[in-house]
Amino acid sequence: MNIEAFRAYFSDTAAQDADSVYYVQFSPLCRILQVTEDIKTELHLHDEQALPYGKLLGLMGQSDDPLMLQLYLTAAVLALLVAAAGVLMIASSLNSNIAQRTSFFGLLRCLGATRKQVIRFVRLEALNWCKTAVPLGLAAGTALVWALCALLVKLSPTYFAGMPSFGISGIGIACGVVIGLATVLLAAQAPARRASKVSPLCALSGNALPVQAVRRAANTRLYRVETALGFRHATAGKKGFFLMAGSFAFSIILFLAFTMAVDFMHHSLTPLRPYSPDLSIVSADRTCTIPSEWARQLAENPVVKRVYGRMFAYGVPAAIDGQAGTVDLISYEEHQFGWAAGSLLEGSVAEAMNGNGLLAVYDGGIAPHSGSTVSADFGTGTQTLPVVGVLSDCPFQSEPGVRIFICSEETFRALTGQNGYTILDLQLTSDAADADVQAIRNQAGSGVTFSDQRRGNREAIGAYVSFALFVYGFLAVIALISVFNIVNSISMSVSARLRQYGAMRAIGMSMRQFTRMVAAEAAAYAGAGILVGCAVGIPLNRFLYEHTVTANWGTPWYVPWASLVLIVLLVALSAALAVRGPSRRIRRLSIVETIHAE
């Protein structure tokens, strides 16, 4: 709806019903926030009268919420990393391919090709790969999206029932084509320039590799000759070494960057938390009127696995470190304190469980810290209690500006004089039937609100599994790409030096020595890649974590040791695995065939 149409509609109906609520749907590609401001200005509306739907705007990429802007920044960084990794990996493969055909480009120069023509030849060759790679990539990506959409609909029909099973995005396909072509053209720049610098003498003399001046002999004091040669082969060409080590490093950087998504998933979608109830019995007037004896009676039911209750005191005026405010006080029992320990930011849960103070809940602002004090009259006179710990979150939400504090049941009863529960939560065994639930409902009676959350829990689990499938699936794809890239890079690097290896075998190098030499070359690439990857990946992981998880839930960043060890081991094992293929290939070739290999 445009502004003129909405203004006319608003003017005609506002006089009839001043309490009406109007919903506005904007046209595609519209700058919604700017148009909303124009509507408020022209119709003289206050901010409270024209409220955009924040979550929808966030999904559309048009939100100006600070937390959403941080998520947009994170997404942009991850997208740039994926593009840079693609450029480096393709450039590394092209560079090795160019080195393998040095004599061919020398012959082109002998036939009169200029450097610009050789550069154009390499670019067109790279684009020729796109004729096959881009359609295959689009077809595979589309098929994968279809499969994932079908899986989402099956796992969580409540959230994804309207998702089309076989939809095709024209914008997505166009962006895929553009990104693929741009990535290949960027990756071909350095290899094309390298091919254009090949001297015609290389082809005329039969020497496929240009001879480089040796200023320093290989270090044979610390290593064997073959090991020293392997290190020298790896580090002789600075650009080639940079591309190879860079592609290894980017595998680690990508993996560490996307590892943050696992923590984001656990914080944003957490249906599997141990405190999720199957049934809830809630006081009708939100007071402590549920008899405490019910908890003991329900716990004796064979289909009830666990019963845990809470008492609430809402909207109590209080002074937090001397500043006036409002608090909600909630009681926990043993099980809930045990679950809360996983969300502890600072302090001690045990102190609160023993009745020595309160736990504060982080709400995105300046939270009370351990050692703060809370003074309030909860019903038995004004008392002051210390804050003995801070939690990153809890299962409850309060009104804006109201702080949540948690205490033990004994502390709550002493502060309020109340003995009953506000909520009783029940977790059932796996063999609980609908008849058992109905019996519990009848036992609770009509004076309370009875809530059956089993279906919602199943749907939430489906949504969580769907998200986890995407996150862990993407990490698995990154790991597989890393393995294939490392194996392919080492194989092409060896293929580019087949003549040199043939000459070495002709003067007496054994296959065991050859394997050690290739292993040393692979170790040089992997070692440099691991060092650079860790040096860049860990700070990047911290940056992304703090802008997504810490900014939303207050959880401090930690070094992802498990992910770090996993990807480093994967890179090291891939480098070791990459040595086997070239060694077998050289073993099958005779010395003459190796020397004359192109």
Secondary structure, 3 states (H helix, E strand, C coil): CCHHHHHHHHHHHHCCCCCCCCCCCCCCCCCHHHHHHHHHHHHCCCHHHCCCCHHHHHHHCCCCCHHHHHHHHHHHHHHHHHHHHHHHHHHHHHHHHHHHCHHHHHHHHHCCCCHHHHHHHHHHHHHHHHHHHHHHHHHHHHHHHHHHHHHHHHHCHHHHCCCCCCCCCHHHHHHHHHHHHHHHHHHHHHHHHHHHCCCHHHHHHCCCCCCCCCCCCCCCCCCCHHHHHHHHHHHCCHHHHHHHHHHHHHHHHHHHHHHHHHHHHHHHCCCCCCCCCCEEEEECCCCCCECCHHHHHHHCCCCEEEEEEECEEEEEEEEECCEEEEEEEEEECHHHHHHHHHHEEEECHHHHHCCCCEEEECCCCCCCCCCCEEEEECCCCEEEEEEEEEECCCCCCCCCCEEEEEEEHHHHHHHHCCCCECEEEEEECCCCCHHHHHHHHHHHCCCEEEEECHHHHHHHHHHHHHHHHHHHHHHHHHHHHHHHHHHHHHHHHHHCCHHHHHHHHHCCCCHHHHHHHHHHHHHHHHHHHHHHHHHHHHHHHHHHHHHHHHHHHCCCCCCCHHHHHHHHHHHHHHHHHHHHHHHHHHHHCCHHHHHCCC
